[in-house]
């Protein structure tokens, strides 16, 4: 009976050792979304109803990655509601060129996603969690980054003390 228990224990240790070797070194940038299970109010976006074009022979060319006719276009809708020109409001694909130019005034790095994924992987390797968390593959991503979290209420109070108006924040109590 004791030999059978030793064999099962040795098999268990072998399986755990083999499972510990199955990790990927490919850097993957994790999604740092909310851990709550509540609904995501931004995941449901209403679209316009589908329309039959006046002529099927005059359909526009396909535009992969571009705007769809039934996609929401808030800038054009606001311009139309205020009596303006929707075409002018959405010129440039709806992207404000001034903002893009201002943000990229010191240059852009096209490989920024790869760089961030590699840095994230290195940071998570240094903060891998405790022994049992590593053995059982527990995701400690949020624990590793907890020291960098922003306390939104403390930050709101800091801005209010500095005299900055915060009209979209909850009112002061």
KOLRO-383573 format. One record per residue: residue in one letter; z negated, x, y of N, C-alpha, C in turn. Coordinates in steps of 0.05 Angstrom, whole numbers, padded with zeros to 5 digits, always signed. Atoms other than C-alpha are relative to their C-alpha. Example, Ala and Ser with C-alpha at 12.3 -4.5 7.8 and 13.67 -1.06 7.14 Angstrom:
BEGIN
A+00000+00018-00024-00156+00246-00090+00000+00018+00024 S+00001-00016-00024-00143+00273-00021-00014-00015+00022 
END
This chain:
BEGIN
X+00000+00016-00024+00000+00000+00000+00000+00017+00025 X+00001-00017-00024-00016+00057+00049+00026+00014+00005 X-00026-00013-00004+00051+00090+00037+00020-00019+00014 X-00017+00020-00012+00087+00026+00056-00005-00002+00030 X+00007+00001-00028+00049+00023+00122+00009+00024+00015 X-00010-00024-00013+00066+00095+00138+00030-00001+00004 X-00030+00002-00002+00140+00082+00124+00007-00019+00023 X-00005+00019-00022+00139+00021+00170-00007+00011+00028 X+00008-00013-00025+00103+00060+00224+00020+00021+00008 X-00020-00020-00006+00153+00117+00219+00026-00013+00009 X-00024+00014-00008+00211+00068+00223-00003-00011+00028 X+00005+00011-00027+00180+00035+00284+00002+00022+00021 X-00001-00023-00019+00171+00103+00319+00029+00009+00003 X-00028-00009-00001+00243+00122+00301+00017-00020+00017 X-00016+00020-00015+00271+00056+00330-00007+00002+00030 X+00008-00003-00028+00230+00064+00394+00011+00025+00012 X-00011-00025-00010+00253+00136+00401+00030-00003+00006 X-00028+00004-00004+00325+00116+00392+00006-00018+00024 X-00004+00018-00023+00319+00059+00442-00005+00014+00027 X+00006-00015-00025+00290+00107+00494+00023+00018+00008 X-00023-00017-00006+00353+00149+00490+00024-00015+00012 X-00023+00016-00008+00399+00092+00510-00001-00007+00030 X+00000+00005-00028+00403+00099+00585+00027+00010+00012 X-00025-00007-00013+00463+00103+00631-00006+00017+00025 X+00004-00017-00023+00468+00159+00682+00018-00008+00023 X-00018+00009-00021+00520+00122+00723-00016-00014+00022 X+00015+00012-00021+00491+00105+00791+00009-00028+00006 X-00006+00028-00006+00488+00030+00803-00019-00009+00021 X+00017+00009-00022+00462+00003+00869-00009-00028-00007 X+00011+00025+00008+00415-00053+00851+00000-00020+00023 X+00002+00021-00020+00414-00119+00888-00030-00004+00007 X+00028+00001-00009+00349-00120+00928-00006-00028+00011 X+00005+00027-00009+00346-00195+00933-00028-00009-00004 X+00027+00011+00003+00286-00240+00933-00007-00004-00029 X+00009+00004+00027+00245-00244+00870-00009-00029-00005 X+00008+00028+00003+00229-00317+00883+00021-00016-00015 X-00018+00016+00016+00259-00371+00840+00010-00024+00016 X-00008+00023-00016+00272-00419+00898+00030-00002+00004 X-00029+00003-00004+00340-00446+00917+00010+00019+00022 X-00013-00017-00021+00387-00402+00958+00017-00018+00017 X-00014+00019-00018+00409-00444+01017+00027+00011+00009 X-00026-00011-00009+00467-00396+01031+00020+00002-00023 X-00018-00002+00023+00497-00400+00961+00019-00023-00001 X-00017+00024+00001+00527-00469+00972+00013-00003+00028 X-00015+00002-00025+00581-00469+01025+00020-00023-00002 X-00019+00022+00003+00618-00534+01037+00028+00009+00009 X-00028-00007-00007+00694-00529+01040+00013-00026+00010 X-00016+00023-00010+00745-00575+01072+00013-00013-00024 X-00014+00013+00022+00779-00626+01028+00028+00012-00003 X-00027-00010+00005+00844-00604+00995+00020-00019+00012 X-00021+00016-00013+00907-00628+01030+00027+00006-00014 X-00027-00004+00010+00977-00638+01005+00018+00008+00024 X-00017-00009-00022+01025-00598+01049+00024-00019+00003 X-00022+00018-00004+01083-00636+01081+00024+00007-00017 X-00023-00008+00016+01134-00595+01042-00010+00022-00019 X+00008-00020+00020+01121-00557+00977+00018+00025+00001 X-00018-00023-00002+01180-00512+00992-00008+00019+00023 X+00008-00016-00023+01147-00487+01056-00029+00009-00002 X+00028-00010+00004+01082-00462+01026-00003+00028+00011 X+00004-00027-00010+01052-00400+01058-00001+00020-00023 X+00002-00022+00020+01055-00333+01022-00029+00003-00009 X+00027-00006+00010+00995-00317+00978-00012+00023+00016 X+00014-00020-00016+00943-00277+01016-00025+00009-00015 X+00024-00008+00015+00897-00242+00966-00021+00013+00018 X+00022-00010-00016+00830-00228+00997-00001-00011+00028 X-00001+00011-00027+00849-00267+01059-00014-00027+00001 X+00012+00026-00004+00826-00334+01086+00016-00021-00015 X-00012+00023+00013+00840-00397+01048-00001-00023+00020 X-00002+00022-00019+00860-00461+01085-00025-00018-00001 X+00023+00018+00003+00799-00498+01058-00027+00015+00004 X+00025-00015-00006+00749-00442+01073-00012-00008+00027 X+00012+00006-00026+00699-00455+01128+00008+00021+00021 X-00007-00018-00022+00721-00426+01195-00016-00009+00024 X+00018+00010-00022+00662-00436+01242+00010+00007+00028 X-00010-00007-00027+00694-00399+01301+00022-00019+00008 X-00022+00018-00007+00757-00442+01298-00011-00028+00004 X+00012+00026-00003+00715-00505+01288-00014-00004+00027 X+00014+00001-00026+00672-00490+01349+00021-00001+00023 X-00020-00001-00021+00733-00473+01391+00014-00027+00002 X-00013+00026+00001+00767-00538+01369-00018-00022+00011 X+00019+00020-00009+00705-00579+01383-00004+00001+00031 X+00004-00003-00029+00699-00550+01453+00026-00001+00016 X-00025+00003-00014+00772-00560+01469+00015+00026+00004 X-00013-00026-00002+00792-00487+01461+00022+00004-00020 X-00022-00007+00019+00845-00452+01420-00012+00012-00025 X+00011-00011+00025+00825-00442+01347+00015+00026-00008 X-00015-00024+00007+00880-00389+01339-00011+00024+00015 X+00011-00022-00016+00851-00347+01395-00028+00007-00009 X+00027-00005+00009+00780-00355+01368+00000+00016-00026 X+00000-00014+00026+00801-00328+01300+00020+00023+00000 X-00019-00023-00001+00849-00273+01324-00013+00024-00012 X+00011-00024+00013+00839-00210+01284-00014-00006-00026 X+00012+00007+00025+00819-00246+01221-00029-00009+00002 X+00028+00009-00004+00754-00271+01251-00020+00022+00003 X+00017-00023-00003+00727-00201+01257+00000+00009+00029 X+00002-00009-00027+00702-00180+01325+00006+00030+00002 X-00008-00028-00001+00739-00115+01338-00019+00017+00017 X+00018-00015-00017+00691-00095+01393-00025+00009-00015 X+00023-00006+00015+00632-00098+01346+00006+00022-00020 X-00008-00020+00020+00668-00059+01292+00004+00028+00013 X-00004-00026-00014+00689-00005+01342-00026+00012+00009 X+00025-00010-00010+00619+00000+01371-00017+00012-00024 X+00016-00009+00023+00586+00007+01302+00012+00025-00011 X-00012-00024+00012+00636+00059+01279+00007+00022+00020 X-00006-00020-00021+00637+00100+01343-00007+00028-00007 X+00007-00027+00009+00605+00159+01308+00014+00007-00026 X-00015-00005+00025+00652+00155+01249-00009-00019-00023 X+00006+00017+00024+00653+00119+01182+00002+00018-00024 X-00002-00014+00026+00641+00144+01112+00010-00020-00020 X-00012+00020+00019+00687+00108+01063-00014+00001-00027 X+00014-00003+00026+00645+00134+01004-00030-00007+00003 X+00029+00005-00004+00579+00106+01031-00013-00015-00023 X+00012+00015+00023+00569+00058+00973-00006+00019-00023 X+00005-00019+00022+00576+00114+00922-00024+00018+00007 X+00022-00017-00008+00529+00158+00962-00027-00014-00001 X+00024+00016+00001+00477+00103+00969-00009-00005-00029 X+00007+00005+00029+00481+00087+00894-00011+00025-00012 X+00011-00025+00011+00470+00161+00877-00028+00006+00010 X+00027-00005-00011+00411+00167+00925-00020-00020-00011 X+00017+00020+00012+00382+00102+00898-00008+00008-00028 X+00005-00009+00028+00388+00128+00826-00020+00023+00000 X+00018-00023-00001+00354+00193+00845-00028-00008+00008 X+00026+00010-00009+00297+00157+00881-00014-00015-00023 X+00012+00015+00022+00287+00111+00821-00007+00019-00023 X+00008-00019+00021+00286+00171+00774-00027+00013+00007 X+00025-00011-00008+00230+00201+00815-00023-00020-00002 X+00020+00021+00000+00193+00134+00814+00005-00018-00024 X-00009+00014+00024+00206+00113+00742-00021-00020-00011 X+00020+00018+00011+00141+00076+00729-00017+00014-00020 X+00019-00011+00019+00086+00086+00680+00012+00002-00028 X-00011-00006+00027+00095+00107+00607+00009-00025-00014 X-00007+00025+00015+00094+00037+00576+00023-00015+00014 X-00022+00013-00014+00141+00011+00631+00026+00014-00007 X-00024-00015+00008+00191+00066+00613+00007-00006-00029 X-00005+00005+00029+00183+00054+00538+00013-00027-00004 X-00009+00027+00005+00195-00020+00543+00022-00009+00020 X-00022+00006-00018+00249-00017+00597-00006-00020+00022 X+00008+00018-00021+00210-00055+00650+00013+00009+00026 X-00012-00006-00025+00247-00058+00716-00021+00004+00021 X+00020-00006-00020+00203-00024+00768+00013+00005+00027 X-00015-00004-00024+00255-00026+00823-00015-00009+00025 X+00014+00011-00024+00216-00070+00871-00027+00015+00004 X+00025-00015-00004+00151-00031+00858+00006+00027+00012 X-00006-00026-00011+00186+00035+00873+00005-00001+00030 X-00007+00002-00029+00210+00010+00941-00021-00016+00016 X+00020+00016-00014+00148-00029+00959-00011+00013+00025 X+00009-00014-00023+00125+00025+01007+00018-00001+00024 X-00020+00001-00021+00188+00015+01048+00005-00029+00010 X-00004+00028-00008+00183-00061+01055-00009-00004+00029 X+00006+00007-00028+00182-00089+01125-00018-00025+00000 X+00017+00023-00003+00124-00135+01142+00011-00016+00023 X-00014+00015-00020+00163-00188+01179-00019-00012+00021 X+00018+00012-00019+00102-00219+01211-00012+00021+00019 X+00010-00022-00017+00074-00153+01237+00022+00009+00019 X-00022-00008-00017+00143-00135+01264+00005-00021+00022 X-00003+00022-00019+00149-00203+01298-00022+00003+00022 X+00022-00003-00020+00081-00192+01332+00005+00025+00017 X-00006-00025-00016+00102-00121+01353+00021-00006+00021 X-00020+00007-00019+00164-00149+01387-00010-00019+00021 X+00012+00019-00019+00125-00205+01420-00018+00014+00019 X+00018-00015-00018+00073-00156+01447+00016+00017+00019 X-00017-00016-00018+00131-00115+01476+00014-00018+00021 X-00011+00018-00020+00152-00177+01515+00028-00010-00007 X-00026+00008+00008+00216-00191+01476-00001-00029-00009 X-00001+00028+00008+00235-00264+01469+00010-00002-00029 X-00008+00005+00028+00240-00288+01397+00005-00029-00004 X-00003+00029+00001+00270-00358+01403+00005-00011-00028 X-00006+00011+00027+00292-00363+01329-00024+00003-00019 X+00024-00003+00017+00223-00343+01302-00018-00024+00003 X+00019+00023-00002+00168-00393+01288-00017+00004+00026 X+00016-00001-00025+00128-00410+01351-00027+00013-00004 X+00027-00013+00001+00064-00372+01368-00021-00022-00005 X+00022+00020+00005+00001-00407+01343-00022+00003+00021 
END
